[in-house]
Amino acid sequence: MLKKSLTVFFEEFLYKESLFVDKSVLLASYIPETVYYRDIEVNKIAAILAPLLKREKPSNLFIYGSTGSGKTLVVKHIIDNMEEVSKNKKIPLKIVYINCKLKKVADTEYRLIAQLASFFGKSIPPTGLPTDEVYKIFYNAVEQERGIVLLVLDEIDQLIKRTGDNVLYNLTRINEELKNSQIALVGVSNNITFMENIDVRVKSSLSEEDVLFPPYNAFEIQNILKERAKKAFKENVIEQGVIEKCAAYVAREHGDARKAIELLRVAGEIAERSKSKTVLTEHIDEAEEKLEREKIFDIVRTQPKQFQVVLFSILSTKNKNLSIYTGEVYELYKRLCFKIGLRPLTQRRVSHIIGEFELIGIINTKTISKGRYGRTREITLSVPSSVLPLTKKILEEELVLT
């Protein structure tokens, strides 16, 4: 009976009319032909990287901006165009792009260099070799290119968080050892302040230029959504006010155009599943709630162990008190570290981690004066209470606390 009902469901699904024409237009992997509202940034980055086409090493470049401000889109747009020109003009050009947020790609220095070497046809086992040997294989592969190699490290702040800044130093100093090739580096980061914690000698070796991407405003997000919606949906299936509501939701959260596009796609999927013939504003509300849950769970799973312990300490302290203070969080954090065999960080470092959780929108903090006892920070959670039980459960599993 169950098998038959599923067969009917899938057969009906095949013949059901979709609200979408091309859903891929609303995916993160889609690169549009035209990048809107980023002409200044496109021209600046293109001018910095253009010497590559003359086989000249450009300056190392760091691109900053909040999530969904168009950084990755612009970088991919530029390198795609550069590769097209180099192919047509028969210019030897090697561009390597890596997203450092992906697990098992850049979660250790060893894995990152092994992954980079794979772009040059070198196969390195996932573990087992000394890191110096992995670097040597990579250096030799670059040297054989006999030209300029551009390394684009997206989400580079995640790489530094996991591996430390030594990898940056090694990648920039490689040019001193190369005779026939040179490496230029492009780092893309959501964290505007991450370079402040980089070692002085690493900063000195980088000699970088910076490009800052401002967040999109509500008007810009609306127009970006309208352009995508024209290609993604059938005519007249989006109710009036949906695009505006979607843009307003996202504009108040640092102008994340990527989230706005994802929100519209999920709203369309929810509308289809509910057998609605149009995408309504209530579908945006449902999509917002669904994405907020998924975002929090994704953040929790991908954080380093120390970050997970700090977050678990915050959530556990919340169970006991209405107000959460950094001192109480730190005491619980230390006890948890000893319980799971982790070396506790200093209170100052834990305070920085709390600040990073505020940057990504999980908590809010307020500095409270305690008179002659100094100052502390009061922490409040900025995520829906409905996601807290599962968030704690995920952290317990990740930290093996159960």
ROVEX-388425 format. One line per 5 residues: number of its first residue (from 1); for each residue x, y, z of N, C-alpha, C. Coordinates in steps of 0.05 Angstrom, whole numbers, plus 5000, padded with zeros to 4 digits. Layout:
NUM) X/Y/Z/X/Y/Z/X/Y/Z; ...
// end
This chain:
1) 5017/4976/5000/5000/5000/5000/5017/5025/5000; 5038/5025/5017/5056/5048/5018/5071/5052/4992; 5081/5029/4980/5095/5031/4955/5078/5042/4933; 5053/5034/4932/5034/5043/4911/5029/5073/4914; 5024/5082/4939/5019/5111/4943/5042/5128/4935
6) 5067/5118/4941/5091/5133/4933/5094/5135/4903; 5088/5112/4889/5089/5112/4860/5070/5132/4848; 5046/5133/4859/5026/5153/4849/5036/5182/4854; 5048/5186/4878/5058/5213/4885/5079/5221/4865; 5099/5204/4859/5120/5211/4841/5111/5214/4812
11) 5091/5198/4804/5080/5201/4777/5065/5228/4774; 5050/5235/4795/5036/5261/4795/5056/5284/4794; 5078/5280/4810/5098/5301/4811/5111/5306/4783; 5115/5285/4768/5127/5288/4741/5110/5305/4723; 5084/5303/4726/5066/5317/4707/5055/5343/4719
16) 5063/5349/4744/5053/5374/4757/5068/5398/4745; 5053/5418/4740/5065/5443/4728/5081/5458/4749; 5106/5464/4742/5123/5478/4761/5120/5508/4759; 5126/5521/4782/5126/5551/4782/5152/5562/4770; 5172/5544/4769/5198/5552/4759/5202/5547/4729
21) 5218/5564/4717/5228/5559/4689/5256/5549/4691; 5272/5562/4707/5300/5554/4711/5309/5560/4739; 5307/5540/4757/5313/5543/4785/5343/5549/4790; 5360/5540/4772/5389/5543/4775/5397/5572/4777; 5381/5590/4767/5387/5619/4768/5387/5629/4797
26) 5373/5614/4815/5371/5622/4843/5390/5606/4861; 5409/5591/4849/5429/5576/4864/5455/5593/4868; 5469/5587/4889/5494/5602/4896/5515/5598/4874; 5514/5576/4860/5534/5569/4839/5530/5585/4813; 5507/5598/4810/5500/5612/4786/5516/5638/4784
31) 5529/5643/4761/5544/5667/4756/5530/5683/4733; 5517/5705/4739/5503/5720/4718/5522/5734/4699; 5513/5739/4675/5530/5754/4656/5535/5782/4665; 5516/5794/4678/5519/5822/4688/5519/5822/4718; 5539/5835/4730/5540/5838/4759/5531/5867/4766
36) 5509/5869/4780/5497/5895/4785/5509/5909/4810; 5512/5935/4808/5519/5952/4831/5547/5947/4842; 5565/5936/4825/5592/5931/4834/5612/5940/4813; 5605/5960/4798/5623/5969/4776/5650/5980/4788; 5649/5995/4810/5673/6006/4821/5692/5983/4830
41) 5681/5964/4844/5697/5941/4854/5708/5924/4832; 5691/5919/4811/5699/5903/4788/5723/5917/4774; 5720/5942/4769/5742/5957/4755/5768/5958/4771; 5765/5961/4798/5789/5963/4814/5804/5936/4815; 5788/5914/4819/5801/5888/4820/5813/5880/4793
46) 5798/5886/4772/5807/5880/4745/5834/5894/4739; 5835/5920/4747/5860/5935/4743/5884/5924/4758; 5878/5914/4783/5900/5902/4799/5910/5876/4787; 5891/5860/4776/5899/5833/4766/5906/5833/4736; 5901/5854/4722/5906/5855/4693/5935/5848/4685
51) 5955/5856/4701/5983/5849/4694/5988/5820/4689; 5971/5803/4701/5974/5774/4697/5974/5767/4667; 5958/5782/4651/5956/5776/4623/5981/5783/4607; 5998/5799/4620/6024/5806/4609/6047/5790/4622; 6038/5769/4637/6057/5752/4651/6073/5767/4672
56) 6060/5787/4684/6073/5803/4705/6058/5797/4732; 6073/5795/4753/6061/5789/4779/6046/5814/4790; 6020/5812/4795/6005/5834/4807/6010/5835/4838; 6000/5856/4850/6001/5857/4880/5983/5835/4891; 5990/5825/4915/5972/5808/4930/5947/5825/4937
61) 5924/5812/4936/5899/5827/4939/5881/5814/4960; 5871/5831/4978/5851/5821/4998/5825/5835/4994; 5804/5820/4992/5777/5830/4987/5760/5825/5011; 5748/5846/5022/5732/5844/5047/5703/5852/5042; 5686/5843/5059/5658/5851/5058/5641/5831/5071
66) 5617/5839/5080/5599/5820/5094/5589/5799/5075; 5578/5778/5087/5567/5756/5071/5546/5766/5051; 5547/5756/5026/5527/5763/5007/5530/5791/4995; 5554/5803/4997/5559/5830/4986/5570/5829/4958; 5572/5805/4947/5580/5802/4918/5609/5796/4914
71) 5625/5791/4935/5654/5787/4932/5660/5763/4914; 5650/5740/4922/5656/5715/4907/5646/5717/4878; 5622/5728/4875/5609/5732/4848/5627/5749/4830; 5637/5771/4841/5654/5789/4826/5681/5776/4819; 5693/5763/4839/5719/5749/4834/5716/5728/4812
76) 5696/5711/4814/5692/5690/4794/5686/5702/4767; 5671/5724/4766/5664/5738/4741/5690/5748/4728; 5708/5759/4744/5733/5771/4733/5752/5748/4724; 5755/5727/4740/5774/5707/4732/5764/5690/4708; 5737/5688/4706/5726/5674/4683/5732/5690/4657
81) 5729/5716/4659/5736/5733/4636/5765/5733/4629; 5782/5733/4650/5811/5732/4646/5819/5706/4632; 5807/5684/4641/5814/5658/4629/5804/5656/4600; 5782/5669/4594/5772/5670/4567/5791/5685/4549; 5800/5709/4558/5819/5725/4543/5845/5710/4539
86) 5855/5697/4560/5881/5683/4559/5879/5660/4539; 5856/5647/4539/5852/5624/4520/5852/5634/4491; 5837/5656/4486/5835/5667/4459/5861/5678/4449; 5877/5690/4467/5902/5702/4459/5926/5683/4464; 5920/5658/4472/5941/5638/4477/5962/5648/4497
91) 5952/5661/4519/5969/5671/4540/5970/5649/4562; 5993/5640/4570/5994/5619/4591/5986/5632/4618; 5965/5622/4629/5954/5634/4654/5942/5611/4671; 5950/5609/4695/5940/5588/4713/5927/5602/4737; 5900/5598/4739/5885/5609/4762/5873/5586/4778
96) 5879/5586/4804/5869/5565/4821/5850/5577/4842; 5825/5568/4843/5805/5578/4862/5798/5556/4882; 5799/5563/4908/5792/5544/4929/5774/5558/4950; 5752/5545/4957/5736/5555/4979/5746/5542/5005; 5758/5558/5022/5771/5548/5046/5751/5540/5068
101) 5726/5545/5064/5706/5537/5084/5699/5507/5081; 5704/5496/5058/5697/5468/5054/5713/5449/5071; 5700/5431/5084/5714/5411/5101/5730/5393/5083; 5753/5383/5095/5771/5364/5082/5785/5377/5057; 5783/5403/5054/5797/5417/5032/5818/5436/5044
106) 5810/5451/5064/5828/5470/5076/5826/5471/5106; 5819/5449/5119/5817/5449/5148/5844/5445/5162; 5864/5437/5147/5892/5437/5157/5911/5448/5135; 5934/5456/5144/5954/5467/5125/5962/5445/5105; 5965/5421/5115/5972/5398/5098/5951/5394/5075
111) 5926/5393/5083/5905/5388/5064/5903/5411/5043; 5906/5435/5052/5905/5458/5033/5927/5455/5012; 5952/5451/5020/5974/5449/5001/5970/5425/4983; 5960/5402/4995/5955/5378/4978/5934/5384/4957; 5913/5399/4965/5892/5407/4947/5903/5425/4925
116) 5919/5444/4932/5932/5462/4912/5949/5446/4893; 5964/5427/4903/5981/5411/4886/5965/5394/4866; 5940/5387/4874/5923/5371/4856/5916/5386/4831; 5915/5412/4832/5908/5429/4809/5931/5428/4788; 5954/5419/4797/5977/5417/4779/5983/5387/4772
121) 5963/5370/4777/5965/5342/4770/5981/5325/4789; 5986/5335/4813/6001/5321/4833/5982/5308/4853; 5985/5282/4857/5968/5267/4876/5983/5263/4902; 5972/5274/4923/5985/5272/4950/5965/5257/4968; 5974/5237/4983/5956/5223/5002/5945/5243/5023
126) 5920/5238/5033/5908/5256/5052/5923/5260/5078; 5939/5240/5085/5957/5242/5109/5982/5225/5103; 6002/5228/5121/6025/5210/5119/6051/5223/5112; 6051/5244/5096/6077/5257/5089/6083/5280/5108; 6109/5286/5111/6115/5311/5126/6105/5335/5111
131) 6096/5355/5126/6085/5379/5112/6106/5392/5094; 6131/5392/5102/6152/5404/5085/6154/5389/5058; 6150/5363/5059/6151/5348/5034/6128/5355/5016; 6104/5360/5028/6080/5368/5012/6085/5395/4999; 6097/5413/5014/6104/5440/5003/6123/5437/4980
136) 6143/5419/4983/6163/5415/4962/6151/5406/4936; 6132/5387/4939/6118/5377/4915/6102/5400/4901; 6089/5416/4918/6074/5439/4907/6093/5459/4894; 6115/5466/4907/6134/5485/4896/6144/5476/4869; 6152/5451/4867/6162/5440/4842/6141/5441/4820
141) 6116/5436/4827/6094/5437/4808/6090/5465/4797; 6092/5484/4815/6089/5513/4807/6112/5521/4789; 6136/5513/4797/6160/5520/4781/6158/5510/4752; 6146/5487/4749/6143/5475/4722/6123/5490/4704; 6107/5507/4717/6088/5523/4702/6102/5545/4685
146) 6124/5554/4694/6140/5575/4680/6122/5600/4674; 6110/5610/4694/6093/5634/4690/6082/5643/4717; 6062/5660/4716/6049/5671/4741/6025/5653/4747; 6024/5645/4773/6001/5629/4782/5985/5646/4802; 5959/5648/4797/5942/5664/4815/5927/5645/4833
151) 5931/5647/4859/5916/5631/4879/5894/5648/4891; 5869/5639/4887/5846/5653/4899/5836/5636/4922; 5839/5647/4947/5830/5633/4971/5805/5646/4982; 5782/5635/4975/5757/5646/4985/5752/5637/5014; 5739/5654/5030/5735/5649/5058/5762/5644/5072
156) 5781/5661/5066/5809/5657/5076/5810/5660/5106; 5791/5675/5118/5790/5678/5147/5785/5651/5161; 5769/5634/5147/5763/5607/5158/5789/5590/5159; 5805/5593/5138/5831/5579/5136/5849/5587/5159; 5852/5613/5163/5869/5623/5184/5859/5615/5212
161) 5833/5615/5215/5821/5607/5241/5828/5578/5247; 5829/5561/5227/5834/5532/5231/5864/5526/5233; 5880/5539/5216/5908/5531/5213/5928/5550/5224; 5920/5575/5230/5939/5596/5238/5949/5610/5213; 5965/5631/5216/5974/5647/5194/6000/5638/5181
166) 6012/5616/5191/6037/5607/5180/6035/5600/5150; 6011/5589/5143/6007/5581/5115/6009/5605/5096; 5999/5628/5105/6000/5653/5089/6029/5661/5085; 6044/5659/5107/6073/5666/5105/6087/5648/5085; 6082/5623/5087/6096/5604/5069/6088/5608/5040
171) 6063/5614/5035/6054/5619/5007/6065/5644/4995; 6069/5664/5012/6080/5689/5002/6111/5688/4999; 6124/5672/5015/6154/5670/5014/6163/5651/4992; 6144/5636/4981/6152/5617/4960/6166/5630/4936; 6158/5655/4931/6170/5669/4908/6200/5673/4910
176) 6210/5673/4934/6239/5676/4938/6254/5651/4928; 6240/5628/4928/6252/5603/4921/6247/5595/4891; 6228/5608/4879/6221/5602/4851/6238/5618/4832; 6247/5605/4810/6263/5619/4790/6247/5624/4764; 6230/5605/4757/6216/5606/4731/6186/5615/4734
181) 6176/5615/4758/6148/5622/4763/6145/5641/4786; 6121/5652/4790/6115/5669/4812/6086/5664/4821; 6080/5668/4846/6053/5664/4857/6042/5691/4866; 6017/5696/4858/6003/5720/4868/5978/5709/4883; 5971/5723/4904/5950/5714/4922/5927/5733/4923
186) 5902/5722/4921/5878/5737/4926/5863/5723/4949; 5859/5738/4970/5844/5727/4993/5817/5741/4995; 5796/5726/4999/5769/5737/5001/5758/5730/5029; 5749/5750/5043/5741/5746/5071/5715/5761/5079; 5699/5747/5095/5675/5760/5106/5681/5776/5131
191) 5705/5771/5142/5712/5784/5167/5731/5807/5161; 5721/5831/5164/5736/5855/5157/5760/5859/5175; 5759/5849/5199/5780/5854/5219/5800/5831/5222; 5797/5810/5206/5814/5786/5211/5844/5791/5208; 5851/5811/5191/5880/5816/5187/5893/5829/5211
196) 5876/5840/5229/5887/5853/5253/5902/5833/5271; 5894/5807/5269/5906/5787/5287/5929/5771/5273; 5936/5780/5248/5957/5767/5233/5984/5776/5243; 6003/5757/5245/6030/5763/5254/6043/5785/5237; 6059/5802/5249/6072/5825/5236/6089/5816/5212
201) 6104/5794/5215/6122/5785/5194/6105/5775/5170; 6081/5764/5175/6064/5755/5153/6053/5779/5138; 6044/5799/5153/6034/5823/5141/6055/5836/5123; 6080/5836/5133/6102/5848/5118/6107/5833/5092; 6104/5807/5092/6110/5791/5068/6087/5792/5048
206) 6063/5800/5058/6040/5801/5040/6041/5825/5021; 6047/5848/5032/6047/5873/5015/6022/5875/4998; 5999/5874/5011/5974/5871/4996/5960/5897/4990; 5942/5896/4971/5922/5917/4967/5895/5907/4977; 5878/5926/4985/5852/5918/4996/5829/5930/4978
211) 5808/5914/4976/5783/5924/4964/5760/5917/4983; 5745/5937/4992/5723/5933/5011/5696/5934/4996; 5679/5914/5000/5653/5913/4988/5632/5922/5008; 5618/5944/5002/5596/5952/5021/5572/5934/5018; 5555/5932/5038/5531/5915/5036/5512/5928/5016
216) 5495/5911/5003/5474/5921/4985/5452/5934/5002; 5439/5955/4992/5416/5967/5005/5390/5954/4995; 5368/5960/5007/5342/5947/5000/5335/5951/4971; 5340/5975/4960/5333/5981/4932/5349/5964/4913; 5375/5961/4919/5393/5945/4902/5385/5915/4903
221) 5379/5906/4927/5370/5878/4930/5344/5872/4915; 5326/5891/4916/5300/5888/4901/5306/5885/4872; 5323/5901/4860/5328/5900/4832/5343/5875/4824; 5362/5866/4841/5376/5841/4836/5356/5818/4836; 5338/5818/4856/5317/5796/4857/5299/5797/4833
226) 5291/5820/4824/5273/5822/4801/5286/5810/4776; 5312/5816/4772/5327/5805/4749/5328/5775/4751; 5334/5764/4774/5336/5735/4777/5308/5722/4774; 5288/5735/4786/5261/5724/4785/5250/5722/4756; 5258/5741/4739/5249/5741/4711/5259/5715/4697
231) 5283/5707/4704/5294/5683/4691/5286/5657/4705; 5281/5659/4731/5276/5634/4746/5247/5625/4746; 5228/5644/4747/5200/5637/4750/5184/5642/4724; 5161/5629/4723/5142/5634/4701/5130/5662/4706; 5118/5673/4685/5106/5700/4688/5082/5699/4707
236) 5080/5721/4722/5057/5726/4740/5053/5705/4762; 5074/5691/4770/5070/5672/4792/5079/5684/4819; 5092/5707/4818/5101/5720/4843/5082/5742/4851; 5069/5739/4874/5049/5759/4883/5063/5786/4888; 5048/5807/4883/5059/5834/4888/5066/5837/4918
241) 5090/5848/4923/5099/5852/4950/5118/5830/4960; 5120/5808/4945/5138/5786/4953/5167/5794/4951; 5174/5806/4928/5202/5815/4924/5210/5836/4944; 5191/5855/4949/5196/5877/4967/5200/5866/4996; 5183/5847/5003/5186/5836/5031/5212/5820/5034
246) 5219/5805/5013/5243/5790/5013/5268/5808/5016; 5268/5830/5001/5290/5849/5002/5291/5863/5030; 5268/5870/5041/5267/5883/5067/5278/5865/5089; 5270/5840/5088/5280/5820/5107/5311/5821/5108; 5322/5820/5085/5351/5816/5082/5367/5842/5086
251) 5355/5864/5077/5369/5890/5079/5375/5897/5109; 5358/5889/5126/5362/5895/5155/5384/5877/5167; 5391/5856/5152/5413/5838/5161/5437/5841/5144; 5448/5865/5142/5474/5870/5129/5473/5867/5099; 5450/5868/5086/5448/5869/5057/5459/5844/5043
256) 5452/5821/5053/5462/5796/5042/5445/5787/5017; 5455/5794/4994/5440/5788/4969/5438/5758/4964; 5458/5743/4973/5457/5714/4969/5434/5702/4985; 5430/5712/5009/5408/5702/5026/5382/5710/5014; 5380/5734/5003/5355/5743/4990/5347/5724/4967
261) 5367/5717/4951/5362/5700/4928/5353/5672/4938; 5367/5662/4958/5361/5636/4969/5333/5636/4982; 5326/5658/4995/5300/5661/5008/5278/5659/4987; 5282/5672/4964/5262/5672/4943/5259/5644/4931; 5282/5630/4928/5281/5602/4917/5266/5584/4936
266) 5272/5585/4962/5259/5567/4982/5229/5574/4984; 5223/5600/4982/5194/5608/4982/5180/5596/4958; 5192/5595/4935/5181/5583/4911/5177/5553/4915; 5196/5540/4927/5194/5511/4933/5172/5505/4952; 5169/5522/4973/5147/5518/4993/5120/5522/4979
271) 5119/5542/4962/5094/5547/4947/5086/5523/4930; 5105/5512/4916/5100/5488/4900/5091/5465/4916; 5104/5460/4939/5097/5437/4955/5069/5440/4967; 5061/5465/4972/5034/5470/4983/5013/5472/4961; 5021/5466/4936/5004/5467/4912/4992/5494/4906
276) 5006/5515/4915/4997/5542/4909/5005/5549/4880; 4989/5564/4867/4995/5572/4839/5012/5598/4838; 5015/5610/4861/5032/5635/4863/5049/5634/4888; 5071/5649/4887/5088/5652/4911/5077/5676/4927; 5069/5671/4952/5056/5691/4968/5075/5701/4990
281) 5068/5723/5002/5085/5735/5023/5088/5716/5047; 5067/5700/5053/5070/5681/5075/5090/5659/5069; 5095/5654/5043/5115/5634/5036/5143/5645/5043; 5146/5671/5041/5172/5684/5049/5176/5680/5079; 5155/5684/5095/5157/5680/5124/5166/5651/5131
286) 5154/5632/5118/5161/5604/5122/5190/5598/5114; 5198/5609/5091/5225/5605/5081/5245/5618/5100; 5239/5641/5111/5257/5655/5129/5262/5638/5154; 5241/5627/5165/5243/5610/5189/5260/5585/5183; 5255/5572/5160/5270/5548/5152/5299/5554/5149
291) 5306/5576/5135/5334/5582/5129/5349/5591/5155; 5335/5604/5173/5347/5612/5198/5356/5588/5214; 5338/5568/5215/5345/5543/5229/5369/5529/5216; 5369/5527/5190/5390/5513/5175/5417/5528/5178; 5416/5555/5178/5440/5571/5180/5454/5566/5207
296) 5438/5566/5228/5449/5562/5255/5461/5534/5258; 5447/5514/5248/5458/5487/5250/5484/5484/5234; 5485/5497/5211/5509/5495/5194/5532/5509/5208; 5527/5532/5220/5548/5547/5234/5559/5530/5257; 5541/5518/5272/5548/5502/5296/5566/5479/5287
301) 5559/5465/5266/5574/5441/5257/5602/5448/5247; 5605/5471/5235/5630/5477/5221/5650/5493/5238; 5642/5500/5262/5660/5515/5280/5682/5497/5291; 5706/5509/5296/5728/5494/5309/5718/5485/5337; 5731/5465/5348/5723/5454/5375/5722/5476/5396
306) 5742/5493/5397/5742/5514/5418/5717/5532/5416; 5709/5539/5392/5686/5555/5387/5661/5541/5396; 5660/5514/5390/5637/5498/5398/5634/5497/5428; 5656/5495/5443/5655/5494/5472/5645/5520/5483; 5655/5542/5472/5646/5569/5481/5615/5572/5476
311) 5606/5564/5453/5577/5567/5447/5561/5549/5465; 5570/5524/5470/5556/5506/5488/5555/5518/5516; 5576/5531/5524/5577/5544/5551/5556/5566/5553; 5554/5582/5531/5534/5603/5530/5506/5592/5532; 5500/5572/5517/5473/5560/5516/5467/5546/5543
316) 5487/5534/5556/5483/5520/5581/5479/5541/5604; 5493/5563/5603/5490/5584/5623/5462/5596/5620; 5452/5598/5596/5426/5610/5591/5404/5593/5605; 5408/5567/5607/5388/5550/5620/5385/5557/5649; 5406/5568/5661/5406/5572/5690/5397/5601/5697
321) 5405/5620/5680/5399/5648/5687/5385/5663/5664; 5371/5684/5671/5359/5701/5650/5380/5717/5636; 5400/5726/5652/5422/5741/5640/5447/5724/5639; 5463/5728/5618/5488/5712/5614/5511/5732/5615; 5531/5726/5632/5554/5744/5634/5579/5729/5626
326) 5598/5743/5614/5622/5730/5603/5638/5715/5624; 5639/5725/5649/5653/5711/5670/5642/5683/5675; 5616/5682/5677/5602/5656/5682/5607/5636/5659; 5606/5647/5634/5610/5631/5611/5639/5620/5611; 5658/5637/5619/5686/5628/5619/5691/5606/5639
331) 5678/5608/5663/5681/5587/5684/5671/5560/5674; 5647/5561/5662/5635/5536/5652/5652/5525/5628; 5662/5544/5611/5679/5536/5589/5704/5521/5598; 5717/5531/5619/5741/5517/5630/5734/5489/5640; 5712/5486/5654/5704/5460/5665/5699/5440/5642
336) 5686/5450/5621/5680/5433/5597/5706/5425/5583; 5725/5444/5581/5750/5437/5568/5765/5415/5582; 5766/5416/5609/5779/5395/5624/5764/5368/5621; 5737/5370/5619/5721/5346/5616/5727/5331/5590; 5731/5346/5568/5734/5333/5542/5764/5332/5533
341) 5782/5341/5551/5810/5339/5545/5821/5360/5526; 5809/5384/5528/5818/5407/5511/5832/5427/5528; 5853/5439/5518/5868/5459/5533/5853/5486/5532; 5845/5497/5556/5829/5521/5556/5845/5545/5545; 5831/5562/5530/5843/5587/5520/5841/5608/5543
346) 5855/5630/5539/5854/5652/5559/5826/5665/5557; 5819/5679/5579/5793/5693/5579/5792/5714/5557; 5814/5726/5551/5815/5747/5530/5808/5734/5503; 5820/5710/5497/5814/5697/5472/5785/5688/5471; 5774/5678/5493/5746/5670/5493/5728/5694/5488
351) 5736/5717/5499/5721/5742/5494/5721/5749/5465; 5744/5744/5451/5744/5748/5422/5726/5729/5407; 5725/5704/5416/5707/5685/5403/5678/5693/5407; 5671/5703/5431/5644/5713/5436/5637/5736/5417; 5658/5753/5412/5654/5775/5393/5649/5765/5365
356) 5662/5742/5357/5658/5731/5330/5630/5719/5328; 5619/5708/5349/5592/5698/5349/5572/5721/5345; 5579/5744/5357/5562/5767/5353/5563/5777/5324; 5587/5775/5312/5589/5784/5284/5572/5767/5265; 5570/5741/5271/5555/5724/5253/5525/5722/5261
361) 5518/5737/5281/5489/5740/5287/5476/5720/5306; 5493/5704/5320/5481/5685/5339/5474/5697/5366; 5490/5717/5374/5486/5730/5400/5488/5760/5397; 5479/5774/5417/5484/5803/5420/5497/5807/5447; 5514/5828/5449/5527/5833/5475/5524/5863/5482
366) 5525/5868/5508/5523/5895/5518/5543/5897/5541; 5560/5918/5541/5580/5922/5562/5566/5933/5587; 5570/5921/5610/5558/5929/5635/5580/5937/5654; 5577/5961/5667/5597/5970/5686/5589/5959/5714; 5609/5947/5728/5605/5937/5755/5620/5953/5775
371) 5623/5979/5769/5636/5998/5788/5665/5990/5792; 5673/5988/5817/5701/5982/5824/5709/5953/5816; 5689/5936/5809/5695/5909/5801/5700/5907/5771; 5701/5929/5758/5707/5929/5729/5683/5927/5712; 5687/5917/5688/5665/5915/5668/5662/5886/5659
376) 5638/5879/5651/5633/5853/5639/5614/5857/5615; 5610/5836/5600/5591/5837/5578/5567/5819/5584; 5543/5831/5580/5519/5815/5582/5512/5804/5555; 5507/5778/5554/5501/5764/5528/5472/5757/5526; 5460/5763/5503/5433/5754/5498/5433/5739/5471
381) 5417/5718/5469/5416/5702/5445/5398/5716/5424; 5407/5716/5399/5391/5729/5378/5381/5709/5358; 5378/5683/5367/5367/5662/5350/5341/5654/5362; 5323/5643/5345/5296/5634/5356/5300/5613/5377; 5283/5614/5398/5285/5595/5420/5278/5567/5410
386) 5263/5565/5388/5255/5538/5378/5279/5522/5368; 5301/5536/5361/5324/5521/5350/5344/5513/5372; 5341/5523/5396/5361/5519/5417/5364/5489/5426; 5342/5474/5430/5346/5446/5438/5362/5430/5418; 5356/5433/5392/5371/5417/5372/5400/5428/5369
391) 5404/5454/5373/5431/5466/5372/5448/5454/5394; 5437/5452/5418/5451/5440/5440/5457/5410/5435; 5438/5396/5423/5441/5368/5417/5464/5364/5397; 5465/5381/5377/5487/5379/5357/5514/5384/5370; 5515/5404/5387/5540/5410/5401/5549/5387/5420
396) 5530/5375/5433/5536/5352/5451/5548/5329/5435; 5536/5324/5411/5546/5303/5394/5574/5309/5383; 5578/5335/5374/5604/5343/5363/5626/5342/5384; 5619/5349/5409/5639/5350/5430/5640/5323/5446; 5623/5304/5438/5621/5278/5452/5616/5282/5482
401) 5596/5298/5488/5589/5304/5516/5566/5286/5525; 5554/5270/5507/5531/5253/5514/5541/5226/5523
// end
